Amino acid sequence: MKITILLIVAYLLGAIPNGIWIGKVFFNKDITKLGSGNMGTTNTFRELGKTAGAVVMVLDILKGTIATLLPTFFHISNVSPIVFGLFAVLGHTLSIFAKFKGGKAVATSAGMLLAIHPILFLCAFIFEFSFTYLTSMVSVASMISFPLITILILLDHDYVLGIIGIILTIFIFIKHRSNIQRIKEGNENLVPFGLVYKHQKNK
C-alpha cells in the first residue's frame, strides 16, 4: 500500500503542469495556445521569456528528482528509485491536470538522472547547453544529448539504467516527430540565443 501511494505521488508530482500554471497566474496566458502548444521549458522560454522558461526548467527538473528520491525519503528498498522517476516522466507526458496531455519530459528525465547519477546529470546539462548554443534548437540538443548520455551510462556498465536510457531516447525521438519534420523543412523554432539565432538575426 505504501509503495502504491508513493507511486501515485510520483505520478502527481510529474503531472504538475508548471508551464501552464505559471503562464496563467503570472502572465494571464495559456501556454498551450502559444507557439508549439507545449507546456515545457522550451515553449515557455520562447513565449513567456527567459525568466519564466528558467523557472519552469528548474521546477520540471525538481519533479523528476523529488519523485525519484521518494523511496529514499520513505525508506523503501525493494523497488528501484528509477521506477518512481519513470512515474514522474509518465505524469509529465500524460498529466491529469492538463487533460492527459503534457510535455516531452526532457527536463523531468534529467531530474531523474540527477537523483540517480549527479555526474551524468552534469554531463547531460553540458551537452544540452552546448548543442543548444551551437544550433539554437533545443529539440536538436535533446535528440543529441539523450543518445550521448545513454552511451556514457552503458560505458559505465550500468545496464539497467542503460536500457532505461535507450527507452527514453526512443521516446524522446517519438515525441519530437513534429520537430524533426520542421528541421527537415528548415523552419524549426529557435530559442533567442546561440550561433544559428545570431546568424539569422544578422542577415
N, C-alpha and C positions, 0 to 999 in steps of 0.2 A: 504493500500500500504506500509506504514511504517513497519507494522508487517511482511508482506511478505518479504520485503527486508532484514529485520533483521534475519528472519528465514533462508534465503538463506546464509546470512553472517555466521550464527551459523553453518550451514552445511559445508560451505567452511573452516571455522576455524577447525572444526573437521576433515576435509578431508586432511589437511596438513600432508603429509607423512614424518614426521621428521626423522624416521629411514632411509628411502630410501635416502632422500636428504643429510643427514649428512654422510651416508656411501659413496655416490658418490662424494661429494665435498671434504671431508677430508681424505677419505681412498681409493678412486677410486675403491670401491667395491659396488656390488649390493646386499643389504641385503636380497632381495627376492630370491636370488640364493644361499644363505648360510644357513646352519643349517636347521631350521624348515621352512625357507622361509617367516616367519612372519616379519612384519615391526615394531613391537612393542618393548617395553623395554627389555623383556627377551632375545629375539633372538639377539638384538643389543648388549646387555651386554655380551652374550656368544661369539659372533663372532667378535665384534669390540672393546671390552674391557670395563672396569668399567666406565671410564670417559664418553665414548660415550653413554653407557647404562644409566648413571645417567642423562646426558643432555636430552636424549630422554624421559626419565621418567618425568622430570620436565616440558618439553615442552608439552608433551601429557596431563599432569595434567592441565596445564595452558589453553590448548584448551577448556577443559570442563568447567573450572572456568570462563574464559572470556565470552564464549558463554552463560553460564547461567546468567551472570550478565548484558548481553546486555539490557534486559528490564529495569534494574535499571539505567544504563547509559543514556538511551534514554527516561526515564520517561513513560514506558508503564506499566499500572496496570491491564489491562483487559485480559492478557494472563500470565499464570503461568511461572515463570523462568524455571521450570522443563522441559517445552516443548522445550525451546531453548537448554537446556542441552542435551535433547534426540536427537535433530537435530545434535548436535556435535558428539554424540555417533554414530548416523547413518552415518555421514560423515567419521568418523574414520574407520568404518567397511566396508563401500562402498565408497571408496574415488574416486572422479572424476579424481584425479591426479595420481591414480595408477590403471587405467583400472577397476574401481569399485571393487577392492579388498581392503583388509585392515587388521587391527589388531583385537585383541579380546576385545578392548575397556575397559580393566580393569583400566588403568591409567586415561583415559578420563572420565569414570564413576566416579572415585574417585574425579576428578576435579569438576564435577558437584556437588558432595556431599560437597566438600569444600566450594563452593559458598552458598549452602543452609543451611548446618549444620556443621560448623567447628569442633565442639566437636566430632561428629560422624566420621568426616574425620580423626581426630587424632586417634580415636579408630580403624578405618579401617587400618590406617598406622601401628599401633602397631600390630594388628592381622596379617597383610600381612608380616611384617618383622619377627615376631616371628615364624610363621609357615614356612616361607621360610628358616629361620635359622635351625629349627628343621628337616626339610625334604630335604633341598637343592633343592626343586622343587617349582618354582613359580606357576605352574599350580595347585598343591595341595593347596598351600597357598590361592590362589584366590578362589578356589572352597569351601574352608572352610570359608574364610573371608566374602564373599558375604552373605551366609545364616545367619551368626552371626550378621552382621550389620543390615540385614533386620529384625531379631528378636528384636534387640535393638530399631529400628525405630518403630516397632509395639508396643513394651512395652512403648514407649513414646507417644503412641496414635496418631501418625501421619499416619493415614490410607491411605491417598493419596500417600505419599512418600513410605509407606509400600508396597502398590500394585506395585508401580514402582520398588521397591527393589525386589519383588517376580519375576516380569517380567524379570528384569536384571539378577537375579540369574539363572533363567531357560535359558536365553540367553547365559550366561557365560558357563553353563554346555554343551549346544549345541555346542558352539564354541570350547570347549575343548574335543570333542569326540575323536580326534586322541590322545590327551594326556592321556585320560582315558585308551585307548587301550594299549598305551605304558607302563602305570603304571601297568596294569594287566600282561603284558609280562615281566616286570622288567627291561625295558630299556628306561625309561623316561629320557630326557635330564636334567642334573643337572647344577645348577649355581656353579661357582667355590668358594663357601664358604658354611659354615653350617655343621651340625653334620654328615649327610649322606655322603657329599662330603669328609670330613676329614676321615671318617671311610673307604671309598673305596680307598682313596689315600694311606692310611696307610697299606692296605692289602699287 
